[in-house]
Every structure is written in C-alpha cells, then in structure tokens.
Amino acid sequence: MTIPDPEKAIISALAHYMPELTSQGLTRIYSQAPKEWYKQDFLVVRATGGGASRRPHLWAVCYFEIEAFASQRGEASRLARTAGTSMNHASREGFRYVTPTEAGYLFGFREVNAPSLMYDGLSSKHGDAYMFQGTYQISVRALR
C-alpha cells in the first residue's frame, strides 16, 4: 500500500479532533479558503513537500501550516491553538486515516512555529477578519 496524502490525513485528523468545525456532515476545514470565506470561522491546511525521511519507502515527513480564520481575534487564536493541540493528540494516538484507496497513520508531530497573528491577502483587506498561522511537522505511514 502507498503512503497516504499527508494533507488529506491531516484534514481528516482535525475533523476528528475538532468536531465543533463539523455540522450536518460538512466540515469547515479546507485545503484553500472557501468562497464567501469571511462569513464563517474555519481552518485551512497547507501541506508542503516533505522533510527528510530516513526511510521514504515506509513513511513521509510533511511540513504543514494551519491557518485559523475568524471574525474575532481571540477566536482565531483559540482555533489555531486548538488545532495544534489536536494534531499533537492525533500523533500521540496514532490517528488512522482510512479511505477506500488509502490507509495510514500519523506520528512524529513537532511544532515548528507557534500560532501567531498574520496578515495575508484575504484578512488584511477585511478589518473584521483575523488569521492565526502555525507551522508544524508530522509523519505519515501506510498501514500494512
């Protein structure tokens, strides 16, 4: 079995550990900002290419950012910190990501940069939108 897409596994873990971002079967955790993004509080996961895995045929090391958007500064900060804590739990518990075509688990979480207030192309143009961003590292391995 191949190593699962790390970004999809991370989004799945966040949805599992942050059920408050899911309603009526739809999650507010995305790989890019949704249309009408300013009408909701949500997370964006941006996974980048891997770090150096000592055994790339067995697992992938992935750096990723979690961006937390909210209409209140405190809520954006809380979402970002909760997301980081959730990924730490997912790693320690060996969160399993299983779809009909992929299966794997997460391990080896590390915080690279703690969440901080950022101004980007979206939130900088809206005085009523805040974005906190944290950078992390995690590994994903295929289930056997």
C-alpha positions as CSV (number, residue, x, y, z in Angstrom):
1,M,0.0,0.0,0.0
2,T,1.2,3.5,-0.8
3,I,1.7,6.3,1.8
4,P,-1.5,8.4,2.0
5,D,-1.7,12.0,1.0
6,P,-0.5,13.8,4.2
7,E,-2.7,16.9,3.6
8,K,-5.9,14.7,3.5
9,A,-4.8,12.8,6.5
10,I,-4.2,16.0,8.5
11,I,-7.6,17.4,7.5
12,S,-9.2,14.1,8.5
13,A,-7.5,14.2,11.9
14,L,-8.5,17.8,12.5
15,A,-12.1,17.0,11.7
16,H,-12.0,14.1,14.1
17,Y,-10.4,16.1,17.0
18,M,-12.3,19.3,16.4
19,P,-15.9,18.2,15.9
20,E,-17.1,21.8,16.5
21,L,-16.0,22.5,13.0
22,T,-18.4,19.9,11.5
23,S,-22.1,20.4,11.1
24,Q,-24.6,18.4,9.0
25,G,-21.8,16.3,7.7
26,L,-19.8,19.2,6.3
27,T,-16.5,20.3,7.8
28,R,-15.1,23.8,7.9
29,I,-11.5,22.6,7.3
30,Y,-10.2,23.2,3.8
31,S,-7.1,23.0,1.7
32,Q,-7.8,26.5,0.5
33,A,-10.1,29.3,1.6
34,P,-13.7,28.8,0.5
35,K,-15.9,31.2,-1.4
36,E,-17.5,33.7,1.0
37,W,-14.8,32.8,3.5
38,Y,-15.5,35.9,5.6
39,K,-18.9,34.5,6.6
40,Q,-17.5,31.7,8.7
41,D,-14.8,30.6,11.2
42,F,-12.7,27.9,9.6
43,L,-9.2,26.3,9.2
44,V,-7.0,26.0,6.1
45,V,-4.4,23.3,6.0
46,R,-1.5,23.8,3.6
47,A,0.8,20.8,3.4
48,T,4.1,21.2,1.7
49,G,6.6,18.7,0.4
50,G,8.3,16.5,2.9
51,G,11.3,16.8,5.1
52,A,14.0,14.2,5.0
53,S,12.6,10.8,5.8
54,R,15.2,8.2,6.7
55,R,13.0,5.6,5.0
56,P,10.9,7.3,2.3
57,H,9.6,4.0,1.1
58,L,8.0,3.5,4.5
59,W,6.9,7.0,5.6
60,A,6.7,10.6,4.6
61,V,7.7,13.6,6.7
62,C,5.5,16.6,6.0
63,Y,5.7,20.2,6.9
64,F,2.3,22.0,7.1
65,E,0.6,25.2,8.1
66,I,-2.7,25.5,9.8
67,E,-4.4,28.9,9.2
68,A,-7.3,29.7,11.5
69,F,-9.7,32.4,10.3
70,A,-12.4,34.0,12.5
71,S,-14.3,37.3,12.8
72,Q,-12.9,37.7,16.4
73,R,-9.1,37.9,17.1
74,G,-9.5,35.7,20.2
75,E,-11.5,33.1,18.4
76,A,-8.9,32.9,15.6
77,S,-6.2,32.4,18.2
78,R,-8.2,29.7,20.1
79,L,-8.9,27.8,16.9
80,A,-5.2,27.9,15.9
81,R,-4.0,26.7,19.3
82,T,-6.7,24.0,19.5
83,A,-5.7,22.8,16.0
84,G,-2.1,22.4,17.1
85,T,-3.1,20.6,20.2
86,S,-5.4,18.3,18.2
87,M,-2.6,17.4,15.8
88,N,-0.4,16.6,18.8
89,H,-3.1,14.2,20.1
90,A,-3.5,12.7,16.6
91,S,0.2,11.9,16.5
92,R,0.4,10.5,20.1
93,E,-2.6,8.3,19.5
94,G,-1.5,7.2,16.0
95,F,-4.6,8.6,14.3
96,R,-5.6,6.3,11.4
97,Y,-6.6,7.7,8.1
98,V,-8.6,5.2,6.0
99,T,-10.3,5.6,2.7
100,P,-11.2,3.0,0.0
101,T,-7.9,3.8,-1.8
102,E,-5.5,4.9,1.1
103,A,-4.8,3.9,4.6
104,G,-2.2,5.2,7.0
105,Y,-1.5,6.7,10.4
106,L,0.1,9.9,11.8
107,F,3.1,10.0,14.1
108,G,6.1,12.2,15.0
109,F,4.4,15.6,15.4
110,R,6.5,18.7,16.1
111,E,5.6,22.4,16.4
112,V,7.9,24.4,14.2
113,N,6.4,27.9,14.7
114,A,3.7,28.5,17.3
115,P,0.5,30.1,16.0
116,S,0.7,33.9,15.6
117,L,-1.4,36.7,14.0
118,M,-0.7,37.0,10.3
119,Y,-1.9,39.5,7.7
120,D,-2.4,37.9,4.3
121,G,-4.2,38.7,1.0
122,L,-7.6,37.8,2.5
123,S,-7.7,39.0,6.1
124,S,-5.6,42.2,5.5
125,K,-8.4,43.6,3.3
126,H,-11.1,42.9,5.9
127,G,-10.9,44.6,9.2
128,D,-13.4,42.1,10.6
129,A,-11.3,39.0,9.8
130,Y,-8.3,37.6,11.7
131,M,-5.9,34.8,10.8
132,F,-3.5,33.0,13.0
133,Q,-1.0,30.7,11.5
134,G,1.1,27.9,12.9
135,T,3.7,25.7,11.2
136,Y,4.2,22.0,12.1
137,Q,5.9,18.8,11.0
138,I,4.3,15.3,11.1
139,S,5.0,11.9,9.6
140,V,2.5,9.6,7.8
141,R,3.0,6.0,7.2
142,A,0.9,3.5,5.2
143,L,-1.0,0.8,7.1
144,R,0.1,-2.7,6.3
